[in-house]
């Protein structure tokens, strides 16, 4: 059930990717795994867009490191 007190996390799209550069590979993988599991466990969660952004930014950081 939607609860506005626990919803609508706001992503800082400038600061978050920068913060990820300080994390190691395993931390980035954990973020991706944790967010995917959260979305799967509760597809109606209004914070899922935030979790999706976390997945995208963590995956982008992993790809950046592979270059």
C-alpha positions as a Python dict, from the first residue, in 0.01 Angstrom:
ca = {
    (1, 'X'): (0, 0, 0),
    (2, 'X'): (124, 348, -87),
    (3, 'X'): (246, 548, 211),
    (4, 'X'): (360, 900, 120),
    (5, 'X'): (572, 921, 435),
    (6, 'X'): (801, 647, 301),
    (7, 'X'): (795, 725, -68),
    (8, 'X'): (945, 949, -327),
    (9, 'X'): (1314, 928, -247),
    (10, 'X'): (1499, 1189, -450),
    (11, 'X'): (1810, 1098, -645),
    (12, 'X'): (2087, 1357, -669),
    (13, 'X'): (2185, 1279, -1026),
    (14, 'X'): (2506, 1480, -1001),
    (15, 'X'): (2638, 1361, -666),
    (16, 'X'): (2538, 993, -672),
    (17, 'X'): (2753, 885, -969),
    (18, 'X'): (3051, 1067, -816),
    (19, 'X'): (3000, 886, -486),
    (20, 'X'): (3001, 551, -663),
    (21, 'X'): (3354, 613, -792),
    (22, 'X'): (3477, 567, -433),
    (23, 'X'): (3321, 222, -394),
    (24, 'X'): (3490, -106, -476),
    (25, 'X'): (3363, -363, -725),
    (26, 'X'): (3187, -578, -467),
    (27, 'X'): (3000, -280, -322),
    (28, 'X'): (2872, -182, -666),
    (29, 'X'): (2760, -539, -733),
    (30, 'X'): (2585, -546, -396),
    (31, 'X'): (2395, -225, -476),
    (32, 'X'): (2274, -372, -804),
    (33, 'X'): (2171, -702, -644),
    (34, 'X'): (2001, -536, -346),
    (35, 'X'): (1803, -293, -559),
    (36, 'X'): (1692, -565, -800),
    (37, 'X'): (1573, -779, -509),
    (38, 'X'): (1388, -483, -357),
    (39, 'X'): (1207, -412, -683),
    (40, 'X'): (1118, -779, -730),
    (41, 'X'): (996, -815, -371),
    (42, 'X'): (765, -515, -393),
    (43, 'X'): (686, -408, -750),
    (44, 'X'): (436, -148, -627),
    (45, 'X'): (689, 35, -411),
    (46, 'X'): (693, 402, -515),
    (47, 'X'): (1069, 411, -447),
    (48, 'X'): (1140, 165, -727),
    (49, 'X'): (1235, 446, -966),
    (50, 'X'): (1505, 549, -719),
    (51, 'X'): (1627, 189, -699),
    (52, 'X'): (1629, 167, -1078),
    (53, 'X'): (1846, 479, -1093),
    (54, 'X'): (2084, 320, -842),
    (55, 'X'): (2109, 10, -1060),
    (56, 'X'): (2178, 214, -1373),
    (57, 'X'): (2445, 431, -1212),
    (58, 'X'): (2621, 138, -1043),
    (59, 'X'): (2622, -59, -1370),
    (60, 'X'): (2753, 246, -1557),
    (61, 'X'): (3037, 278, -1307),
    (62, 'X'): (3126, -89, -1353),
    (63, 'X'): (3128, -42, -1732),
    (64, 'X'): (3341, 271, -1700),
    (65, 'X'): (3602, 72, -1508),
    (66, 'X'): (3619, -196, -1778),
    (67, 'X'): (3744, 49, -2040),
}
